């Protein structure tokens, strides 16, 4: 059971740090929705949606490739590190230079011909070019920390990044206006250039936080050597490019709905949808923590005799944790909605989007399971299947968002997100059982998924989000899980 303890231990470190970091970030949501109107918040949502798409391209699938090739070439770990970093550094530098040269055309395209806010949007684009570049070149140094079994250092740097971002945002939103208002020291300096409620300061804060992260990773950068193994790179490329396309398709599933909402609906709809999506951040935190701990663990454990049984057991308990979290979030949505907006003047504007939350959360449940299942094509070096699955999900996202948004707005986007992830989950399971069979306990997994989904939709739509009934159902659900899993739980406790 030491294998499970190691996995759980590292995942908990990533999980705690991710939760703390995301909670700090989550604190900003009600502040942003109180400071900015839904249409302005829509600009914020749209820019970060584009950033996520570009991040996937700049990463070039090299993070997963790095872990895989460390496992395959244990005698050439330094060269795997060099190759992975140099690929991303080259692509990112090319992207930055090209973006700076063509800033004006890019800005005009983003504005769809509306030049009233050209200068502001031009600045946003420049900030994001530098932000994306600085984030990209830190990808492999961060991956090295995970591969070296240094979750504490990894987590600390990530936490400092978020803490810096949040602190600077709060300084721009509250600190500088207070200094000017009360004529405190440096009031005249700030008054000369400060623009109250300008969303660009959020992007500046993010850029500064990324630059500080770069500085903290200098010890990892110093371990690099400017050596490039062309033969190894060609092999790495054949593994990474399907992951690139798969990751890009995944980001399309994650963010294109917000971009298409801006095209086929209004910025206000984008703002409402972007705000209610923040409630799903808790599910995203859990999925992220699992991925950070699972990816290096799965690759390093692949050669063990009982590896497949270990993967099966991990998925079973992962689904249980997801199902409990799914029910708990919806049971307490009447509390969580205040994190979207506490300001009475803006509540109605944002809370109208709450019916989208159960569908978004169910989508994240399916996404988490898909992430777990996807290990089969990564371990068997059949990454092309990840490409195929992700493209199917992306096509569902694109086609059905275009069809549904004009009629149903952000609700259509929530339905499509859920359908895309569910489809990817099912296809990955079926293909995995054919090409790399893992003995998952399908009956238990389906039972927990179906029961938790039924409880969630009953709690939200039948019992009208009643917090007492919702939590009573949550307690009953947890009790039933303990009852059915008690034998396995006792075994785990005895062996550990």
C-alpha positions as CSV (number, residue, x, y, z in Angstrom):
1,X,0.0,0.0,0.0
2,X,3.1,2.3,0.0
3,X,2.4,2.9,-3.7
4,X,-1.0,4.4,-2.9
5,X,0.4,6.3,0.0
6,X,3.1,7.9,-2.2
7,X,0.6,8.8,-4.8
8,X,-1.9,10.2,-2.3
9,X,0.8,12.1,-0.5
10,X,2.2,13.9,-3.5
11,X,-1.3,14.6,-4.8
12,X,-2.3,16.1,-1.4
13,X,0.7,18.4,-1.6
14,X,-0.3,19.6,-5.1
15,X,-3.9,19.6,-4.0
16,X,-3.5,21.8,-0.9
17,X,-1.3,24.3,-2.7
18,X,-3.7,24.3,-5.7
19,X,-6.6,24.9,-3.4
20,X,-4.9,27.7,-1.6
21,X,-3.8,29.3,-4.8
22,X,-7.2,29.0,-6.5
23,X,-9.0,30.2,-3.4
24,X,-6.9,33.3,-3.4
25,X,-7.7,33.8,-7.1
26,X,-11.4,32.9,-6.3
27,X,-11.5,35.8,-3.9
28,X,-11.0,38.2,-6.8
29,X,-14.2,37.0,-8.6
30,X,-16.7,38.9,-6.4
31,X,-14.3,41.9,-6.4
32,X,-14.1,41.9,-10.2
33,X,-17.8,41.5,-10.7
34,X,-18.4,44.3,-8.3
35,X,-15.8,46.5,-9.9
36,X,-16.6,45.8,-13.6
37,X,-19.9,45.5,-15.4
38,X,-20.7,42.2,-17.1
39,X,-19.7,43.6,-20.5
40,X,-16.3,44.6,-19.2
41,X,-15.9,41.3,-17.4
42,X,-16.7,39.7,-20.8
43,X,-13.5,41.4,-22.2
44,X,-11.5,39.8,-19.3
45,X,-13.0,36.4,-20.0
46,X,-12.5,36.6,-23.7
47,X,-8.8,37.6,-23.4
48,X,-8.0,34.7,-21.1
49,X,-9.9,32.3,-23.3
50,X,-7.6,33.2,-26.2
51,X,-4.6,33.0,-23.9
52,X,-5.5,29.4,-23.0
53,X,-5.6,28.4,-26.6
54,X,-2.3,30.0,-27.4
55,X,-0.7,28.4,-24.3
56,X,-1.5,25.0,-25.6
57,X,0.3,25.8,-28.9
58,X,3.4,27.1,-27.2
59,X,3.6,24.1,-24.9
60,X,3.7,21.9,-28.0
61,X,2.7,18.8,-26.0
62,X,6.3,18.8,-24.5
63,X,5.2,18.6,-20.9
64,X,3.8,15.1,-21.2
65,X,6.5,14.2,-23.7
66,X,9.1,15.2,-21.1
67,X,7.7,12.8,-18.5
68,X,7.4,9.9,-21.1
69,X,11.0,10.3,-22.3
70,X,12.4,10.6,-18.8
71,X,10.9,7.1,-18.3
72,X,12.1,5.7,-21.6
73,X,15.7,7.2,-21.4
74,X,16.7,7.2,-17.8
75,X,20.3,7.4,-18.8
76,X,19.7,10.7,-20.8
77,X,17.6,12.7,-18.4
78,X,19.7,15.9,-19.0
79,X,19.2,15.7,-22.7
80,X,15.5,15.1,-22.4
81,X,15.3,18.3,-20.3
82,X,17.4,20.3,-22.8
83,X,15.4,19.1,-25.8
84,X,12.0,19.8,-24.2
85,X,13.0,23.3,-23.1
86,X,14.7,24.4,-26.3
87,X,11.7,23.4,-28.4
88,X,9.3,25.5,-26.3
89,X,11.8,28.4,-26.0
90,X,12.2,28.5,-29.8
91,X,8.5,28.4,-30.5
92,X,7.7,31.0,-27.8
93,X,10.4,33.4,-29.0
94,X,9.1,33.2,-32.5
95,X,5.5,33.8,-31.3
96,X,6.6,36.8,-29.2
97,X,8.5,38.5,-32.1
98,X,5.7,37.8,-34.6
99,X,3.0,39.1,-32.2
100,X,4.9,42.3,-31.5
101,X,5.3,43.0,-35.2
102,X,1.7,42.4,-36.0
103,X,0.1,43.8,-32.8
104,X,-2.1,46.3,-34.7
105,X,-3.7,43.8,-37.1
106,X,-4.3,41.3,-34.3
107,X,-6.0,44.0,-32.2
108,X,-8.3,45.1,-35.1
109,X,-9.2,41.4,-35.7
110,X,-10.1,41.0,-32.0
111,X,-12.3,44.1,-32.0
112,X,-14.2,42.9,-35.1
113,X,-13.9,46.3,-36.7
114,X,-14.9,48.4,-33.7
115,X,-12.0,50.8,-33.2
116,X,-13.5,52.8,-30.4
117,X,-11.4,51.0,-27.8
118,X,-8.4,50.3,-30.1
119,X,-5.6,51.8,-28.0
120,X,-6.8,49.9,-24.8
121,X,-7.1,46.6,-26.6
122,X,-3.7,47.1,-28.3
123,X,-2.2,47.4,-24.8
124,X,-4.0,44.2,-23.7
125,X,-2.6,42.3,-26.7
126,X,1.0,43.5,-25.9
127,X,0.6,42.5,-22.2
128,X,-0.6,39.1,-23.2
129,X,2.2,38.5,-25.7
130,X,4.7,38.9,-22.9
131,X,2.6,37.0,-20.4
132,X,2.3,34.0,-22.7
133,X,6.0,34.0,-23.5
134,X,7.0,34.1,-19.8
135,X,4.6,31.4,-18.9
136,X,5.6,29.1,-21.7
137,X,9.3,29.1,-21.0
138,X,8.6,28.1,-17.4
139,X,6.6,25.0,-18.4
140,X,9.5,22.5,-18.6
141,X,11.3,23.8,-15.4
142,X,8.1,23.3,-13.6
143,X,7.7,19.8,-15.1
144,X,11.3,19.0,-13.9
145,X,10.3,19.9,-10.3
146,X,7.4,17.4,-10.5
147,X,9.6,14.7,-12.1
148,X,12.3,15.2,-9.4
149,X,9.7,14.7,-6.7
150,X,9.8,18.3,-5.4
151,X,6.1,19.0,-5.0
152,X,6.7,21.5,-2.1
153,X,9.0,23.7,-4.2
154,X,6.6,23.5,-7.1
155,X,3.7,24.4,-5.0
156,X,5.4,27.2,-3.2
157,X,6.4,28.9,-6.5
158,X,2.8,28.5,-7.8
159,X,1.4,29.9,-4.6
160,X,3.8,33.0,-4.7
161,X,2.6,33.6,-8.3
162,X,-1.0,33.7,-7.3
163,X,-0.4,35.7,-4.1
164,X,1.6,38.3,-6.2
165,X,-1.2,38.5,-8.8
166,X,-4.0,38.9,-6.2
167,X,-2.0,41.5,-4.1
168,X,-1.3,43.7,-7.2
169,X,-4.9,43.4,-8.4
170,X,-6.1,44.5,-5.0
171,X,-3.6,47.4,-4.9
172,X,-4.8,48.7,-8.3
173,X,-8.5,48.3,-7.4
174,X,-8.4,49.5,-3.8
175,X,-5.0,50.7,-2.8
176,X,-4.2,53.4,-5.4
177,X,-7.8,54.9,-5.3
178,X,-7.5,55.1,-1.4
179,X,-4.1,56.8,-1.7
180,X,-5.4,59.4,-4.1
181,X,-8.6,59.9,-2.2
182,X,-6.9,60.5,1.2
183,X,-3.9,62.4,-0.3
184,X,-1.5,59.9,1.2
185,X,2.2,59.9,0.2
186,X,2.7,59.4,-3.6
187,X,-0.9,60.5,-4.3
188,X,0.2,63.1,-6.9
189,X,2.3,60.5,-8.6
190,X,-0.6,58.0,-9.0
191,X,-3.1,60.7,-9.9
192,X,-1.0,61.6,-12.9
193,X,-1.6,58.4,-14.7
194,X,-4.0,56.1,-12.8
195,X,-7.3,55.2,-14.5
196,X,-9.9,53.9,-12.0
197,X,-11.7,50.6,-13.0
198,X,-9.4,50.0,-16.0
199,X,-9.4,46.2,-16.6
200,X,-5.9,46.5,-18.1
201,X,-4.4,46.6,-14.6
202,X,-5.5,43.0,-14.1
203,X,-3.4,41.9,-17.0
204,X,-0.4,44.0,-15.8
205,X,-0.7,42.2,-12.4
206,X,-0.6,38.8,-14.1
207,X,2.4,39.7,-16.1
208,X,4.4,40.9,-13.0
209,X,3.5,37.7,-11.2
210,X,4.7,35.6,-14.2
211,X,8.0,37.5,-14.2
212,X,8.5,36.9,-10.5
213,X,7.9,33.2,-11.2
214,X,10.6,33.2,-13.8
215,X,13.1,34.6,-11.3
216,X,12.2,32.0,-8.7
217,X,12.8,29.3,-11.3
218,X,16.3,30.5,-12.2
219,X,18.0,27.5,-10.3
220,X,16.2,25.2,-12.8
221,X,17.1,27.3,-15.8
222,X,20.8,27.2,-14.7
223,X,20.7,23.4,-15.0
224,X,20.0,23.7,-18.8
225,X,22.7,23.1,-21.4
226,X,22.5,24.4,-25.0
227,X,22.8,20.9,-26.4
228,X,20.3,19.6,-28.8
229,X,19.9,15.9,-29.7
230,X,18.3,15.9,-33.2
231,X,17.7,12.2,-33.3
232,X,15.9,12.2,-29.9
233,X,14.0,15.3,-30.9
234,X,12.5,13.6,-34.0
235,X,11.3,10.7,-31.8
236,X,9.9,13.2,-29.2
237,X,8.2,15.1,-32.0
238,X,6.4,12.0,-33.2
239,X,5.1,11.6,-29.7
240,X,4.3,15.2,-28.9
241,X,2.5,16.6,-31.9
242,X,-0.6,14.4,-31.4
243,X,-0.6,15.6,-27.8
244,X,-0.3,19.2,-29.1
245,X,-3.4,18.8,-31.2
246,X,-5.2,16.9,-28.4
247,X,-4.4,19.7,-25.9
248,X,-5.4,22.3,-28.4
249,X,-8.7,20.6,-28.9
250,X,-9.1,20.2,-25.2
251,X,-8.6,24.0,-24.7
252,X,-11.1,24.6,-27.5
253,X,-13.6,22.5,-25.5
254,X,-12.7,24.5,-22.4
255,X,-12.7,28.1,-23.8
256,X,-14.2,28.3,-27.3
257,X,-17.7,28.5,-25.8
258,X,-16.8,31.9,-24.3
259,X,-15.3,33.1,-27.5
260,X,-18.3,32.0,-29.6
261,X,-20.6,33.6,-27.0
262,X,-18.9,36.9,-27.8
263,X,-19.4,36.3,-31.5
264,X,-23.0,35.0,-31.5
265,X,-24.4,36.7,-28.4
266,X,-23.2,39.7,-26.3
267,X,-20.3,40.6,-24.0
268,X,-22.8,40.6,-21.2
269,X,-23.6,36.9,-21.8
270,X,-19.9,36.2,-21.9
271,X,-19.5,38.0,-18.5
272,X,-22.3,36.1,-16.9
273,X,-21.1,32.8,-18.2
274,X,-17.5,33.5,-17.2
275,X,-18.6,34.4,-13.7
276,X,-20.8,31.4,-13.0
277,X,-18.0,29.2,-14.4
278,X,-16.0,30.2,-11.4
279,X,-18.2,28.0,-9.2
280,X,-16.9,25.1,-11.2
281,X,-13.4,26.1,-10.1
282,X,-13.5,23.7,-7.1
283,X,-14.0,20.8,-9.5
284,X,-11.2,22.1,-11.7
285,X,-8.9,22.4,-8.6
286,X,-9.5,18.7,-7.8
287,X,-8.8,17.7,-11.4
288,X,-5.7,19.8,-11.6
289,X,-4.3,18.4,-8.3
290,X,-4.9,14.9,-9.5
291,X,-3.2,15.6,-12.9
292,X,-0.1,17.1,-11.2
293,X,0.4,14.1,-9.0
294,X,-0.8,11.4,-11.4
295,X,1.1,12.2,-14.5
296,X,4.6,11.6,-13.2
297,X,3.3,8.8,-10.9
298,X,1.6,6.9,-13.8
299,X,4.7,7.0,-16.0
300,X,7.2,6.1,-13.3
301,X,4.9,3.2,-12.1
302,X,4.3,1.8,-15.6
303,X,6.9,-1.0,-15.3
304,X,5.5,-2.4,-12.1
305,X,3.8,-5.8,-12.3
306,X,0.5,-4.7,-10.8
307,X,0.4,-1.3,-12.5
308,X,-2.9,-1.8,-14.3
309,X,-4.7,-2.9,-11.1
310,X,-3.2,0.2,-9.3
311,X,-4.6,2.4,-12.1
312,X,-8.0,0.8,-11.8
313,X,-8.2,1.3,-8.1
314,X,-7.1,4.9,-8.4
315,X,-9.9,5.7,-10.9
316,X,-12.5,4.1,-8.6
317,X,-11.6,6.2,-5.7
318,X,-11.1,9.3,-7.9
319,X,-14.6,8.9,-9.2
320,X,-15.9,8.6,-5.6
321,X,-14.2,11.8,-4.6
322,X,-15.5,13.6,-7.7
323,X,-19.0,12.4,-7.1
324,X,-18.9,13.6,-3.5
325,X,-17.5,17.0,-4.5
326,X,-20.1,17.3,-7.3
327,X,-23.0,16.8,-4.8
328,X,-21.4,19.0,-2.2
329,X,-21.0,22.0,-4.5
330,X,-24.6,21.9,-5.7
331,X,-25.9,21.3,-2.2
332,X,-24.2,24.5,-1.1
333,X,-24.6,26.6,-4.2
334,X,-26.8,29.2,-2.3
335,X,-23.6,30.0,-0.3
336,X,-21.2,29.7,-3.2
337,X,-23.1,32.1,-5.4
338,X,-22.0,35.0,-3.1
339,X,-18.5,34.4,-4.4
340,X,-19.7,35.4,-7.8
341,X,-21.0,38.7,-6.6
342,X,-21.8,40.1,-3.1
343,X,-22.7,43.5,-4.3
344,X,-26.5,43.9,-4.3
345,X,-26.4,46.1,-7.4
346,X,-24.8,43.3,-9.5
347,X,-26.2,40.2,-8.0
348,X,-29.2,39.8,-10.3
349,X,-27.0,40.5,-13.3
350,X,-24.8,37.5,-12.5
351,X,-26.9,35.1,-10.5
352,X,-29.3,34.7,-13.5
353,X,-26.6,32.3,-14.9
354,X,-26.8,29.8,-12.0
355,X,-28.9,27.2,-13.8
356,X,-25.8,26.5,-16.0
357,X,-23.7,25.4,-13.0
358,X,-25.0,21.7,-12.7
359,X,-24.2,21.1,-16.3
360,X,-20.8,22.7,-16.1
361,X,-20.0,20.6,-13.0
362,X,-21.1,17.4,-14.6
363,X,-18.9,18.3,-17.6
364,X,-15.9,18.7,-15.2
365,X,-16.7,15.3,-13.7
366,X,-16.5,13.7,-17.1
367,X,-13.3,15.7,-17.9
368,X,-11.6,14.4,-14.7
369,X,-12.5,10.8,-15.6
370,X,-11.3,11.3,-19.1
371,X,-7.9,12.7,-17.8
372,X,-7.6,9.5,-15.7
373,X,-8.5,7.2,-18.6
374,X,-6.2,8.9,-21.1
375,X,-3.2,7.3,-19.5
376,X,-3.7,4.2,-21.7
377,X,-2.7,6.0,-24.9
378,X,0.2,7.9,-23.3
379,X,1.7,4.7,-21.8
380,X,1.3,2.7,-25.0
381,X,2.8,5.4,-27.2
382,X,-0.5,5.7,-29.1
383,X,-1.0,9.4,-28.6
384,X,-2.7,9.7,-32.0
385,X,-5.8,8.3,-30.3
386,X,-5.8,11.3,-27.9
387,X,-5.7,13.5,-31.0
388,X,-8.7,11.7,-32.5
389,X,-10.8,11.9,-29.3
390,X,-10.0,15.5,-28.7
391,X,-10.9,16.5,-32.3
392,X,-14.2,14.8,-31.9
393,X,-14.8,16.8,-28.7
394,X,-13.7,20.0,-30.4
395,X,-16.1,19.4,-33.3
396,X,-19.0,18.9,-30.9
397,X,-18.0,22.1,-29.1
398,X,-17.7,24.2,-32.3
399,X,-20.8,22.9,-34.2
400,X,-23.3,22.7,-31.4
401,X,-22.2,26.1,-29.8
402,X,-22.8,27.7,-33.2
403,X,-26.2,26.0,-33.4
404,X,-27.4,26.6,-29.8
405,X,-25.9,29.9,-28.7
406,X,-28.2,32.1,-30.9
407,X,-31.2,30.4,-29.3
408,X,-30.2,29.5,-25.7
409,X,-27.2,31.8,-25.0
410,X,-24.8,30.6,-22.2
411,X,-27.2,27.7,-21.3
412,X,-26.5,26.2,-24.8
413,X,-22.7,26.5,-24.1
414,X,-23.1,24.7,-20.7
415,X,-25.0,21.8,-22.4
416,X,-22.4,21.5,-25.1
417,X,-19.5,21.5,-22.7
418,X,-21.1,18.7,-20.7
419,X,-21.9,16.7,-23.9
420,X,-18.3,17.1,-25.3
421,X,-16.6,15.9,-22.2
422,X,-19.0,13.0,-21.7
423,X,-18.4,11.9,-25.3
424,X,-14.6,12.0,-24.9
425,X,-14.9,10.1,-21.7
426,X,-16.9,7.3,-23.3
427,X,-14.8,7.0,-26.4
428,X,-11.5,6.9,-24.4
429,X,-12.9,4.1,-22.2
430,X,-14.0,2.0,-25.1
431,X,-10.7,2.4,-27.1
432,X,-8.6,1.9,-24.0
433,X,-10.3,-1.4,-23.2
434,X,-9.4,-2.5,-26.8
435,X,-5.8,-1.4,-27.0
436,X,-4.6,-1.2,-23.4
437,X,-7.2,-2.9,-21.2
438,X,-7.3,-1.9,-17.5
439,X,-9.6,-3.8,-15.2
440,X,-11.8,-0.9,-14.1
441,X,-14.8,-1.7,-11.8
442,X,-17.3,-0.3,-14.3
443,X,-20.4,-1.2,-12.3
444,X,-19.4,0.7,-9.2
445,X,-18.1,3.7,-11.2
446,X,-21.4,4.0,-13.2
447,X,-23.4,3.6,-10.0
448,X,-21.7,6.4,-8.2
449,X,-21.9,8.7,-11.3
450,X,-25.6,8.0,-11.9
451,X,-26.6,8.4,-8.2
452,X,-24.6,11.6,-7.7
453,X,-26.1,13.1,-10.9
454,X,-29.6,12.2,-9.9
455,X,-29.0,13.8,-6.4
456,X,-27.5,17.0,-8.0
457,X,-30.4,17.6,-10.4
458,X,-33.0,16.8,-7.8
459,X,-31.3,19.2,-5.3
460,X,-31.1,22.0,-7.8
461,X,-34.2,21.8,-9.9
462,X,-36.8,19.8,-7.8
463,X,-35.9,21.1,-4.3
464,X,-35.0,24.6,-5.6
465,X,-31.4,24.7,-4.2
466,X,-32.7,24.2,-0.6
467,X,-29.4,24.0,1.4
468,X,-30.8,21.8,4.1
469,X,-32.3,19.2,1.8
470,X,-29.2,19.3,-0.4
471,X,-26.8,18.7,2.5
472,X,-29.1,15.9,3.9
473,X,-28.8,14.2,0.5
474,X,-25.1,14.7,0.6
475,X,-24.7,13.1,4.0
476,X,-26.9,10.1,2.9
477,X,-24.7,9.7,-0.2
478,X,-21.5,9.7,1.7
479,X,-22.9,7.2,4.2
480,X,-23.9,4.9,1.4
481,X,-20.4,5.1,-0.1
482,X,-18.8,4.2,3.3
483,X,-21.2,1.3,3.6
484,X,-20.4,-0.2,0.2
485,X,-16.6,0.6,0.3
486,X,-16.0,-0.3,4.0
487,X,-14.2,-3.6,3.2
488,X,-11.7,-1.9,0.9
489,X,-11.3,1.0,3.2
490,X,-10.5,-1.3,6.1
491,X,-7.9,-3.2,4.0
492,X,-6.2,0.1,3.0
493,X,-6.1,1.3,6.7
494,X,-4.6,-2.0,7.9
495,X,-1.9,-2.1,5.2
496,X,-1.0,1.5,5.6
